Amino acid sequence: MFFGISPNKKKGIFKEIIFHFIDILFKNTKLYRIFSNLFIFKGPSINELREIGFINDIKLNDFYFTNANFINAYIFSIISPESKNRLLLWLVL
């Protein structure tokens, strides 16, 4: 999935939209995790996901094959607040 905001780039609008979108998804669905695959060289996108609350789950070596080259990727994810609470409760017990 690709997103873009024009002409107001670099003003934090995209981050605000995604933050509210994720909040609405978790509140109105039974989703417990949202994840994203990103090329390893997508620094700005990686930073945006981290600022929203995504964590880097794993590095996938040679995950994509394009133009006769293998490219590494990351999987980032965010867990719903309800799921975090259940996990913490399970860890305590």
MARLO-314239 format. One record per atom (N, C-alpha, C): atom name; residue number from 1; x, y, z; residue in one letter. Coordinates in Angstrom, 1 decimal. Layout:
BEGIN
[pt CA; NUM; [X; Y; Z]; A]
...
***
This chain:
BEGIN
[pt N; 1; [0.8; -1.2; 0.0]; M]
[pt CA; 1; [0.0; 0.0; 0.0]; M]
[pt C; 1; [0.9; 1.2; 0.0]; M]
[pt N; 2; [0.6; 2.2; -0.8]; F]
[pt CA; 2; [1.4; 3.4; -0.9]; F]
[pt C; 2; [0.4; 4.6; -0.6]; F]
[pt N; 3; [1.0; 5.6; 0.1]; F]
[pt CA; 3; [0.2; 6.8; 0.4]; F]
[pt C; 3; [1.0; 8.0; 0.0]; F]
[pt N; 4; [0.4; 9.1; -0.2]; G]
[pt CA; 4; [1.1; 10.4; -0.4]; G]
[pt C; 4; [0.2; 11.5; -0.2]; G]
[pt N; 5; [0.7; 12.6; 0.3]; I]
[pt CA; 5; [0.0; 13.8; 0.6]; I]
[pt C; 5; [0.7; 14.9; -0.3]; I]
[pt N; 6; [-0.1; 15.6; -1.1]; S]
[pt CA; 6; [0.4; 16.7; -1.9]; S]
[pt C; 6; [-0.5; 17.9; -1.8]; S]
[pt N; 7; [0.0; 19.0; -1.8]; P]
[pt CA; 7; [1.4; 19.5; -1.8]; P]
[pt C; 7; [2.0; 19.7; -0.4]; P]
[pt N; 8; [1.4; 19.2; 0.6]; N]
[pt CA; 8; [1.8; 19.5; 2.0]; N]
[pt C; 8; [2.7; 18.5; 2.6]; N]
[pt N; 9; [3.7; 18.1; 1.8]; K]
[pt CA; 9; [4.7; 17.1; 2.4]; K]
[pt C; 9; [5.5; 17.7; 3.5]; K]
[pt N; 10; [6.0; 16.9; 4.4]; K]
[pt CA; 10; [6.9; 17.3; 5.5]; K]
[pt C; 10; [6.2; 18.2; 6.5]; K]
[pt N; 11; [4.9; 18.0; 6.7]; K]
[pt CA; 11; [4.2; 18.8; 7.7]; K]
[pt C; 11; [3.5; 18.0; 8.7]; K]
[pt N; 12; [3.7; 16.7; 8.7]; G]
[pt CA; 12; [3.2; 15.8; 9.7]; G]
[pt C; 12; [1.7; 15.4; 9.5]; G]
[pt N; 13; [1.2; 15.8; 8.4]; I]
[pt CA; 13; [-0.3; 15.5; 8.1]; I]
[pt C; 13; [-0.4; 14.0; 7.9]; I]
[pt N; 14; [0.4; 13.3; 7.2]; F]
[pt CA; 14; [0.3; 11.9; 6.9]; F]
[pt C; 14; [0.4; 11.1; 8.2]; F]
[pt N; 15; [1.3; 11.5; 9.1]; K]
[pt CA; 15; [1.5; 10.8; 10.3]; K]
[pt C; 15; [0.2; 10.9; 11.2]; K]
[pt N; 16; [-0.3; 12.0; 11.2]; E]
[pt CA; 16; [-1.6; 12.3; 12.0]; E]
[pt C; 16; [-2.7; 11.4; 11.4]; E]
[pt N; 17; [-2.9; 11.4; 10.1]; I]
[pt CA; 17; [-3.9; 10.6; 9.5]; I]
[pt C; 17; [-3.8; 9.1; 9.8]; I]
[pt N; 18; [-2.6; 8.6; 9.7]; I]
[pt CA; 18; [-2.3; 7.2; 9.9]; I]
[pt C; 18; [-2.5; 6.8; 11.4]; I]
[pt N; 19; [-2.1; 7.7; 12.3]; F]
[pt CA; 19; [-2.3; 7.5; 13.7]; F]
[pt C; 19; [-3.8; 7.3; 14.0]; F]
[pt N; 20; [-4.6; 8.3; 13.5]; H]
[pt CA; 20; [-6.1; 8.2; 13.8]; H]
[pt C; 20; [-6.7; 7.0; 13.1]; H]
[pt N; 21; [-6.2; 6.7; 11.9]; F]
[pt CA; 21; [-6.8; 5.5; 11.1]; F]
[pt C; 21; [-6.5; 4.2; 11.9]; F]
[pt N; 22; [-5.3; 4.1; 12.4]; I]
[pt CA; 22; [-5.0; 2.9; 13.2]; I]
[pt C; 22; [-5.8; 2.8; 14.5]; I]
[pt N; 23; [-6.0; 4.0; 15.2]; D]
[pt CA; 23; [-6.8; 4.0; 16.4]; D]
[pt C; 23; [-8.2; 3.6; 16.1]; D]
[pt N; 24; [-8.8; 4.1; 15.0]; I]
[pt CA; 24; [-10.2; 3.7; 14.6]; I]
[pt C; 24; [-10.3; 2.2; 14.3]; I]
[pt N; 25; [-9.3; 1.7; 13.6]; L]
[pt CA; 25; [-9.3; 0.3; 13.2]; L]
[pt C; 25; [-9.3; -0.6; 14.5]; L]
[pt N; 26; [-8.5; -0.3; 15.4]; F]
[pt CA; 26; [-8.4; -1.1; 16.7]; F]
[pt C; 26; [-9.7; -1.0; 17.5]; F]
[pt N; 27; [-10.3; 0.2; 17.5]; K]
[pt CA; 27; [-11.5; 0.4; 18.3]; K]
[pt C; 27; [-12.7; -0.2; 17.7]; K]
[pt N; 28; [-12.8; -0.3; 16.4]; N]
[pt CA; 28; [-14.0; -0.7; 15.7]; N]
[pt C; 28; [-13.9; -2.1; 15.1]; N]
[pt N; 29; [-12.8; -2.8; 15.2]; T]
[pt CA; 29; [-12.7; -4.1; 14.7]; T]
[pt C; 29; [-12.1; -5.1; 15.7]; T]
[pt N; 30; [-11.9; -6.3; 15.4]; K]
[pt CA; 30; [-11.3; -7.3; 16.2]; K]
[pt C; 30; [-9.8; -7.5; 15.9]; K]
[pt N; 31; [-9.3; -6.5; 15.1]; L]
[pt CA; 31; [-7.8; -6.6; 14.7]; L]
[pt C; 31; [-7.0; -6.5; 16.0]; L]
[pt N; 32; [-5.9; -7.3; 16.0]; Y]
[pt CA; 32; [-5.0; -7.2; 17.2]; Y]
[pt C; 32; [-3.6; -6.9; 16.7]; Y]
[pt N; 33; [-3.3; -6.9; 15.4]; R]
[pt CA; 33; [-2.0; -6.5; 15.0]; R]
[pt C; 33; [-2.1; -6.0; 13.5]; R]
[pt N; 34; [-1.3; -4.9; 13.2]; I]
[pt CA; 34; [-1.2; -4.4; 11.9]; I]
[pt C; 34; [0.3; -4.5; 11.5]; I]
[pt N; 35; [0.6; -5.0; 10.3]; F]
[pt CA; 35; [2.0; -5.0; 10.0]; F]
[pt C; 35; [2.3; -4.5; 8.6]; F]
[pt N; 36; [3.5; -4.2; 8.4]; S]
[pt CA; 36; [4.0; -3.6; 7.1]; S]
[pt C; 36; [5.3; -4.1; 6.7]; S]
[pt N; 37; [5.5; -4.5; 5.4]; N]
[pt CA; 37; [6.8; -4.9; 4.9]; N]
[pt C; 37; [7.4; -3.7; 4.2]; N]
[pt N; 38; [8.6; -3.4; 4.5]; L]
[pt CA; 38; [9.3; -2.3; 3.8]; L]
[pt C; 38; [10.7; -2.7; 3.3]; L]
[pt N; 39; [11.0; -2.2; 2.2]; F]
[pt CA; 39; [12.4; -2.3; 1.7]; F]
[pt C; 39; [13.3; -1.8; 2.8]; F]
[pt N; 40; [14.5; -2.3; 3.0]; I]
[pt CA; 40; [15.4; -1.9; 4.0]; I]
[pt C; 40; [15.9; -0.5; 3.8]; I]
[pt N; 41; [15.9; 0.0; 2.6]; F]
[pt CA; 41; [16.4; 1.3; 2.3]; F]
[pt C; 41; [15.4; 2.4; 2.4]; F]
[pt N; 42; [14.2; 2.1; 2.8]; K]
[pt CA; 42; [13.1; 3.1; 3.0]; K]
[pt C; 42; [13.2; 3.9; 4.3]; K]
[pt N; 43; [14.3; 4.5; 4.5]; G]
[pt CA; 43; [14.5; 5.2; 5.8]; G]
[pt C; 43; [13.4; 6.1; 6.3]; G]
[pt N; 44; [12.9; 7.1; 5.4]; P]
[pt CA; 44; [11.9; 8.0; 5.9]; P]
[pt C; 44; [10.6; 7.2; 6.3]; P]
[pt N; 45; [10.2; 6.2; 5.6]; S]
[pt CA; 45; [9.0; 5.4; 5.9]; S]
[pt C; 45; [9.2; 4.7; 7.2]; S]
[pt N; 46; [10.4; 4.1; 7.4]; I]
[pt CA; 46; [10.7; 3.4; 8.6]; I]
[pt C; 46; [10.6; 4.3; 9.8]; I]
[pt N; 47; [11.2; 5.5; 9.7]; N]
[pt CA; 47; [11.1; 6.5; 10.8]; N]
[pt C; 47; [9.7; 6.9; 11.1]; N]
[pt N; 48; [8.9; 7.1; 10.1]; E]
[pt CA; 48; [7.5; 7.4; 10.3]; E]
[pt C; 48; [6.8; 6.3; 11.1]; E]
[pt N; 49; [7.0; 5.1; 10.7]; L]
[pt CA; 49; [6.3; 4.0; 11.4]; L]
[pt C; 49; [6.8; 3.9; 12.8]; L]
[pt N; 50; [8.0; 4.1; 13.1]; R]
[pt CA; 50; [8.5; 4.1; 14.5]; R]
[pt C; 50; [7.9; 5.2; 15.3]; R]
[pt N; 51; [7.8; 6.4; 14.7]; E]
[pt CA; 51; [7.2; 7.5; 15.4]; E]
[pt C; 51; [5.7; 7.3; 15.7]; E]
[pt N; 52; [5.0; 6.5; 14.9]; I]
[pt CA; 52; [3.6; 6.2; 15.2]; I]
[pt C; 52; [3.4; 5.1; 16.2]; I]
[pt N; 53; [4.5; 4.3; 16.4]; G]
[pt CA; 53; [4.4; 3.2; 17.5]; G]
[pt C; 53; [4.7; 1.8; 17.0]; G]
[pt N; 54; [5.0; 1.7; 15.7]; F]
[pt CA; 54; [5.4; 0.4; 15.1]; F]
[pt C; 54; [6.7; 0.0; 15.6]; F]
[pt N; 55; [6.9; -1.3; 15.8]; I]
[pt CA; 55; [8.2; -1.9; 16.2]; I]
[pt C; 55; [8.7; -2.8; 15.1]; I]
[pt N; 56; [10.0; -2.9; 15.0]; N]
[pt CA; 56; [10.7; -3.7; 14.0]; N]
[pt C; 56; [10.7; -5.1; 14.5]; N]
[pt N; 57; [9.8; -6.0; 13.8]; D]
[pt CA; 57; [9.7; -7.4; 14.3]; D]
[pt C; 57; [10.9; -8.2; 13.8]; D]
[pt N; 58; [11.3; -8.1; 12.5]; I]
[pt CA; 58; [12.3; -9.0; 11.9]; I]
[pt C; 58; [12.8; -8.4; 10.7]; I]
[pt N; 59; [14.1; -8.7; 10.4]; K]
[pt CA; 59; [14.7; -8.4; 9.1]; K]
[pt C; 59; [14.6; -9.6; 8.2]; K]
[pt N; 60; [14.2; -9.5; 7.0]; L]
[pt CA; 60; [14.0; -10.6; 6.0]; L]
[pt C; 60; [15.1; -10.4; 5.0]; L]
[pt N; 61; [16.1; -11.3; 5.1]; N]
[pt CA; 61; [17.2; -11.2; 4.1]; N]
[pt C; 61; [16.7; -11.8; 2.7]; N]
[pt N; 62; [17.1; -11.1; 1.7]; D]
[pt CA; 62; [16.8; -11.5; 0.3]; D]
[pt C; 62; [15.3; -11.7; 0.1]; D]
[pt N; 63; [14.5; -10.9; 0.7]; F]
[pt CA; 63; [13.0; -11.1; 0.7]; F]
[pt C; 63; [12.4; -10.7; -0.7]; F]
[pt N; 64; [12.9; -9.7; -1.3]; Y]
[pt CA; 64; [12.3; -9.3; -2.7]; Y]
[pt C; 64; [13.4; -9.6; -3.7]; Y]
[pt N; 65; [12.9; -9.9; -4.9]; F]
[pt CA; 65; [13.8; -10.1; -6.1]; F]
[pt C; 65; [13.3; -9.2; -7.1]; F]
[pt N; 66; [14.2; -8.2; -7.5]; T]
[pt CA; 66; [13.8; -7.2; -8.5]; T]
[pt C; 66; [15.1; -6.8; -9.3]; T]
[pt N; 67; [14.9; -6.6; -10.6]; N]
[pt CA; 67; [16.0; -6.2; -11.4]; N]
[pt C; 67; [17.3; -7.1; -11.2]; N]
[pt N; 68; [17.0; -8.4; -11.1]; A]
[pt CA; 68; [18.1; -9.4; -11.0]; A]
[pt C; 68; [18.9; -9.2; -9.7]; A]
[pt N; 69; [18.3; -8.6; -8.7]; N]
[pt CA; 69; [18.9; -8.5; -7.4]; N]
[pt C; 69; [18.0; -8.8; -6.2]; N]
[pt N; 70; [18.5; -9.4; -5.2]; F]
[pt CA; 70; [17.7; -9.6; -4.0]; F]
[pt C; 70; [17.8; -8.4; -3.1]; F]
[pt N; 71; [16.7; -8.1; -2.4]; I]
[pt CA; 71; [16.7; -6.9; -1.6]; I]
[pt C; 71; [16.1; -7.3; -0.2]; I]
[pt N; 72; [16.8; -6.9; 0.8]; N]
[pt CA; 72; [16.3; -7.2; 2.2]; N]
[pt C; 72; [15.1; -6.3; 2.5]; N]
[pt N; 73; [14.4; -6.8; 3.5]; A]
[pt CA; 73; [13.2; -6.0; 4.0]; A]
[pt C; 73; [13.0; -6.1; 5.5]; A]
[pt N; 74; [12.2; -5.3; 6.0]; Y]
[pt CA; 74; [11.8; -5.4; 7.4]; Y]
[pt C; 74; [10.3; -5.6; 7.5]; Y]
[pt N; 75; [9.9; -6.3; 8.6]; I]
[pt CA; 75; [8.5; -6.3; 8.9]; I]
[pt C; 75; [8.3; -5.5; 10.2]; I]
[pt N; 76; [7.5; -4.5; 10.2]; F]
[pt CA; 76; [7.1; -3.6; 11.3]; F]
[pt C; 76; [5.7; -3.9; 11.7]; F]
[pt N; 77; [5.4; -3.9; 13.0]; S]
[pt CA; 77; [4.0; -4.1; 13.4]; S]
[pt C; 77; [3.7; -3.3; 14.6]; S]
[pt N; 78; [2.4; -3.1; 14.8]; I]
[pt CA; 78; [1.8; -2.4; 16.0]; I]
[pt C; 78; [0.7; -3.3; 16.5]; I]
[pt N; 79; [0.6; -3.5; 17.8]; I]
[pt CA; 79; [-0.4; -4.3; 18.4]; I]
[pt C; 79; [-1.4; -3.4; 19.1]; I]
[pt N; 80; [-2.7; -3.9; 19.1]; S]
[pt CA; 80; [-3.7; -3.1; 19.7]; S]
[pt C; 80; [-3.5; -3.0; 21.2]; S]
[pt N; 81; [-4.0; -1.9; 21.8]; P]
[pt CA; 81; [-3.8; -1.7; 23.2]; P]
[pt C; 81; [-4.5; -2.8; 24.0]; P]
[pt N; 82; [-5.6; -3.3; 23.6]; E]
[pt CA; 82; [-6.3; -4.5; 24.2]; E]
[pt C; 82; [-5.4; -5.7; 24.2]; E]
[pt N; 83; [-4.8; -6.0; 23.1]; S]
[pt CA; 83; [-3.9; -7.1; 23.0]; S]
[pt C; 83; [-2.6; -7.0; 23.9]; S]
[pt N; 84; [-2.1; -5.8; 23.9]; K]
[pt CA; 84; [-1.0; -5.5; 24.8]; K]
[pt C; 84; [-1.3; -5.8; 26.3]; K]
[pt N; 85; [-2.5; -5.4; 26.7]; N]
[pt CA; 85; [-3.0; -5.7; 28.1]; N]
[pt C; 85; [-3.1; -7.1; 28.3]; N]
[pt N; 86; [-3.7; -7.9; 27.4]; R]
[pt CA; 86; [-3.8; -9.3; 27.6]; R]
[pt C; 86; [-2.5; -10.0; 27.6]; R]
[pt N; 87; [-1.5; -9.6; 26.8]; L]
[pt CA; 87; [-0.2; -10.1; 26.8]; L]
[pt C; 87; [0.5; -9.9; 28.2]; L]
[pt N; 88; [0.4; -8.6; 28.7]; L]
[pt CA; 88; [1.0; -8.3; 30.0]; L]
[pt C; 88; [0.4; -9.1; 31.1]; L]
[pt N; 89; [-0.9; -9.3; 31.0]; L]
[pt CA; 89; [-1.6; -10.1; 32.1]; L]
[pt C; 89; [-1.1; -11.6; 32.0]; L]
[pt N; 90; [-1.0; -12.1; 30.8]; W]
[pt CA; 90; [-0.5; -13.5; 30.6]; W]
[pt C; 90; [1.0; -13.6; 31.1]; W]
[pt N; 91; [1.8; -12.6; 30.9]; L]
[pt CA; 91; [3.2; -12.7; 31.3]; L]
[pt C; 91; [3.3; -12.6; 32.9]; L]
[pt N; 92; [2.4; -11.9; 33.5]; V]
[pt CA; 92; [2.4; -11.7; 35.0]; V]
[pt C; 92; [1.9; -13.0; 35.6]; V]
[pt N; 93; [1.0; -13.7; 35.0]; L]
[pt CA; 93; [0.4; -14.9; 35.6]; L]
[pt C; 93; [1.5; -16.0; 35.4]; L]
***
